[in-house]
Amino acid sequence: MECHTPTLGLPLFLIVGLGMTFWGPLNLADSKDLAGGTASEISGPPRLVWDVARGAVLVAFSGVAASAFLGGWMGPWLPGPLWMAIKMLAVLLVLLLLGRVLPRIAPERCVTLMWVVLLPLSFIDLVWAGIGVLL
Protein backbone atom coordinates (compact mmCIF):
# COMPACT_ATOMS: atom_id res chain seq x y z
CA MET A 1 0.00 0.00 0.00
CA GLU A 2 1.45 3.35 -1.05
CA CYS A 3 0.96 6.57 0.84
CA HIS A 4 0.52 9.58 -1.44
CA THR A 5 0.62 12.60 0.81
CA PRO A 6 1.48 16.00 -0.55
CA THR A 7 4.92 17.10 0.50
CA LEU A 8 7.05 20.18 0.37
CA GLY A 9 9.94 18.17 -1.06
CA LEU A 10 9.76 19.31 -4.68
CA PRO A 11 9.32 23.05 -3.97
CA LEU A 12 12.15 22.96 -1.42
CA PHE A 13 14.32 21.01 -3.85
CA LEU A 14 13.68 23.55 -6.60
CA ILE A 15 14.69 26.37 -4.27
CA VAL A 16 17.92 24.50 -3.52
CA GLY A 17 18.46 24.14 -7.27
CA LEU A 18 18.04 27.87 -7.78
CA GLY A 19 20.49 28.54 -4.96
CA MET A 20 23.17 26.11 -6.12
CA THR A 21 23.12 27.47 -9.66
CA PHE A 22 23.00 31.12 -8.57
CA TRP A 23 19.89 31.55 -10.69
CA GLY A 24 17.09 34.06 -10.32
CA PRO A 25 16.22 35.24 -6.82
CA LEU A 26 19.21 33.42 -5.31
CA ASN A 27 21.78 34.86 -7.73
CA LEU A 28 24.20 35.96 -5.06
CA ALA A 29 27.32 35.43 -7.18
CA ASP A 30 26.43 38.10 -9.76
CA SER A 31 24.63 40.53 -7.50
CA LYS A 32 24.82 44.24 -8.11
CA ASP A 33 25.80 45.01 -4.51
CA LEU A 34 29.05 43.11 -5.10
CA ALA A 35 30.04 45.46 -7.96
CA GLY A 36 28.82 42.95 -10.52
CA GLY A 37 30.18 39.88 -8.78
CA THR A 38 31.51 37.20 -11.10
CA ALA A 39 30.10 39.07 -14.09
CA SER A 40 32.63 41.87 -13.64
CA GLU A 41 35.64 39.59 -13.16
CA ILE A 42 35.40 37.43 -16.26
CA SER A 43 34.35 37.80 -19.87
CA GLY A 44 34.73 35.95 -23.13
CA PRO A 45 35.31 32.19 -23.03
CA PRO A 46 35.62 31.92 -19.23
CA ARG A 47 32.26 33.69 -18.85
CA LEU A 48 30.73 31.33 -21.41
CA VAL A 49 32.05 28.32 -19.47
CA TRP A 50 30.56 29.77 -16.25
CA ASP A 51 27.15 30.26 -17.90
CA VAL A 52 27.22 26.79 -19.51
CA ALA A 53 28.12 25.21 -16.16
CA ARG A 54 25.21 26.98 -14.45
CA GLY A 55 22.91 25.74 -17.21
CA ALA A 56 24.24 22.20 -16.93
CA VAL A 57 23.57 22.17 -13.19
CA LEU A 58 20.02 23.42 -13.85
CA VAL A 59 19.49 20.54 -16.30
CA ALA A 60 20.95 18.06 -13.79
CA PHE A 61 18.65 19.38 -11.05
CA SER A 62 15.73 18.99 -13.44
CA GLY A 63 16.66 15.37 -14.04
CA VAL A 64 16.98 14.61 -10.34
CA ALA A 65 13.66 16.36 -9.60
CA ALA A 66 11.92 14.42 -12.37
CA SER A 67 13.37 11.15 -11.07
CA ALA A 68 12.81 11.71 -7.36
CA PHE A 69 9.52 13.61 -7.31
CA LEU A 70 7.70 13.08 -10.61
CA GLY A 71 7.98 9.34 -11.12
CA GLY A 72 10.99 9.32 -13.42
CA TRP A 73 10.50 7.50 -16.70
CA MET A 74 7.05 6.11 -15.88
CA GLY A 75 4.17 7.47 -17.91
CA PRO A 76 0.95 6.25 -19.49
CA TRP A 77 1.51 6.46 -23.27
CA LEU A 78 4.96 7.36 -24.48
CA PRO A 79 8.23 5.44 -24.12
CA GLY A 80 10.08 5.92 -20.84
CA PRO A 81 12.99 8.08 -22.07
CA LEU A 82 10.55 10.45 -23.77
CA TRP A 83 8.50 10.79 -20.57
CA MET A 84 11.67 11.51 -18.64
CA ALA A 85 12.68 14.18 -21.14
CA ILE A 86 9.23 15.79 -20.97
CA LYS A 87 9.28 15.85 -17.18
CA MET A 88 12.83 17.26 -17.15
CA LEU A 89 11.82 19.99 -19.59
CA ALA A 90 8.78 20.85 -17.47
CA VAL A 91 10.90 21.20 -14.33
CA LEU A 92 13.55 23.14 -16.26
CA LEU A 93 10.90 25.53 -17.57
CA VAL A 94 9.61 26.09 -14.03
CA LEU A 95 13.15 26.82 -12.80
CA LEU A 96 13.82 29.21 -15.68
CA LEU A 97 10.48 30.94 -15.19
CA LEU A 98 11.10 31.35 -11.46
CA GLY A 99 14.54 32.73 -12.25
CA ARG A 100 13.10 35.38 -14.54
CA VAL A 101 9.95 36.32 -12.59
CA LEU A 102 11.11 36.47 -8.98
CA PRO A 103 13.29 39.42 -7.91
CA ARG A 104 16.76 38.79 -6.52
CA ILE A 105 16.92 38.61 -2.74
CA ALA A 106 19.53 40.54 -0.79
CA PRO A 107 22.13 38.22 0.79
CA GLU A 108 21.04 39.05 4.35
CA ARG A 109 17.39 38.30 3.57
CA CYS A 110 18.38 35.17 1.68
CA VAL A 111 20.23 33.77 4.69
CA THR A 112 17.33 34.71 6.97
CA LEU A 113 14.85 33.06 4.60
CA MET A 114 16.92 29.89 4.48
CA TRP A 115 17.52 29.58 8.23
CA VAL A 116 14.22 30.88 9.57
CA VAL A 117 11.74 29.62 6.97
CA LEU A 118 13.13 26.95 4.65
CA LEU A 119 15.13 24.87 7.13
CA PRO A 120 12.21 24.51 9.59
CA LEU A 121 9.89 23.73 6.65
CA SER A 122 12.23 20.97 5.53
CA PHE A 123 12.25 19.47 9.03
CA ILE A 124 8.46 19.63 9.18
CA ASP A 125 8.28 17.93 5.79
CA LEU A 126 10.69 15.23 6.96
CA VAL A 127 8.62 14.52 10.06
CA TRP A 128 5.40 14.62 8.00
CA ALA A 129 6.79 12.08 5.52
CA GLY A 130 8.00 9.85 8.36
CA ILE A 131 4.61 9.89 10.03
CA GLY A 132 2.98 9.13 6.69
CA VAL A 133 5.23 6.09 6.24
CA LEU A 134 4.56 4.85 9.78
CA LEU A 135 0.80 5.16 9.42
Secondary structure, 3 states (H helix, E strand, C coil): CCCCCCCCHHHHHHHHHHHHCCCHHHCCCCCHHHCCCHHHHCCCHHHHHHHHHHHHHHHHHHHHHHHHHCCCCCCCCCCHHHHHHHHHHHHHHHHHHHHHHCCCCCHHHHHHHHHHHHHHHHHHHHHHHHHHHHC
